[in-house]
């Protein structure tokens, strides 16, 4: 298992698509030879289960940071409850702050 913090250390600016992150892959020599920039982010990691797959080298991986995953799910539930409350009160916020922003 790979730590999510190791992915951030290799590529500190992943693309956040909402349900997943896109990182530059460091799982194979082929990918490590590419520049670390937005154009070469081929490793997709799903936020719900922290499973990743690189579409360049075809390597797959799983992040082992259950505490981060648990905190993300807790925050998602709280955000949903806050959104429902604001909607009932007639004032839906335009954006809810997230722990990964």
C-alpha positions in Angstrom: 0.0 0.0 0.0 1.1 3.5 -0.8 0.6 6.5 1.5 -1.5 9.3 0.2 1.0 11.7 1.7 3.7 10.0 -0.6 1.6 10.9 -3.6 1.3 14.5 -2.5 5.0 14.6 -1.8 5.7 13.5 -5.4 3.0 15.7 -7.0 1.9 18.4 -4.6 -0.7 19.9 -7.0 -3.1 17.1 -8.0 -6.2 17.8 -10.0 -9.4 17.5 -7.9 -12.3 16.3 -10.1 -14.7 16.0 -7.2 -14.8 12.2 -6.9 -11.2 11.6 -7.6 -7.7 13.1 -7.7 -5.3 13.0 -10.6 -1.6 12.7 -9.7 1.6 12.3 -11.6 2.4 8.6 -11.3 5.6 7.4 -9.6 4.8 3.7 -9.7 6.9 2.8 -12.7 10.2 3.9 -14.3 8.3 4.9 -17.4 6.1 7.4 -15.5 8.9 8.7 -13.2 10.8 9.8 -16.4 7.9 12.2 -17.2 7.7 15.8 -16.0 5.7 16.4 -12.8 3.0 18.8 -14.2 -0.7 18.8 -15.0 -0.2 17.4 -18.5 1.3 14.2 -17.1 -1.1 13.4 -14.3 -2.0 9.9 -15.3 -2.6 8.3 -11.9 -6.3 8.5 -10.9 -7.1 7.9 -7.2 -10.8 7.5 -6.2 -11.7 9.4 -3.0 -14.2 6.9 -1.8 -11.9 4.0 -1.4 -8.4 5.4 -2.2 -7.8 3.0 -5.0 -5.7 4.3 -7.9 -4.8 3.3 -11.4 -2.3 4.8 -13.8 -3.5 5.0 -17.4 0.0 5.3 -18.8 1.8 2.4 -17.1 -1.3 0.4 -16.1 -0.1 0.0 -12.5 -2.8 -0.1 -9.8 -2.4 0.7 -6.1 -4.3 1.3 -2.9 -3.6 4.0 -0.4 -3.4 2.9 3.3 -4.6 6.0 5.2 -7.9 5.0 6.6 -7.9 7.9 9.0 -7.9 10.3 6.0 -10.7 8.4 4.3 -12.7 8.3 7.5 -12.3 12.1 8.0 -13.2 12.8 4.4 -16.5 10.7 4.7 -17.3 12.4 8.0 -16.8 15.9 6.4 -19.0 14.9 3.4 -21.8 13.9 5.8 -21.5 17.2 7.7 -21.4 19.2 4.5 -24.6 17.4 3.2 -26.4 18.1 6.5 -25.3 21.8 6.5 -26.5 22.1 2.9 -29.9 20.6 3.7 -30.3 23.0 6.7 -29.4 26.0 4.6 -31.8 24.9 1.8 -34.6 24.6 4.3 -33.8 28.1 5.6 -33.8 29.4 2.1 -30.1 30.3 1.9 -28.1 27.7 0.1 -24.4 28.5 0.2 -22.7 28.7 -3.2 -19.7 26.6 -2.0 -19.0 24.4 0.9 -15.4 24.4 2.1 -13.7 21.0 2.0 -10.8 19.5 4.0 -8.8 18.8 0.9 -8.9 22.3 -0.6 
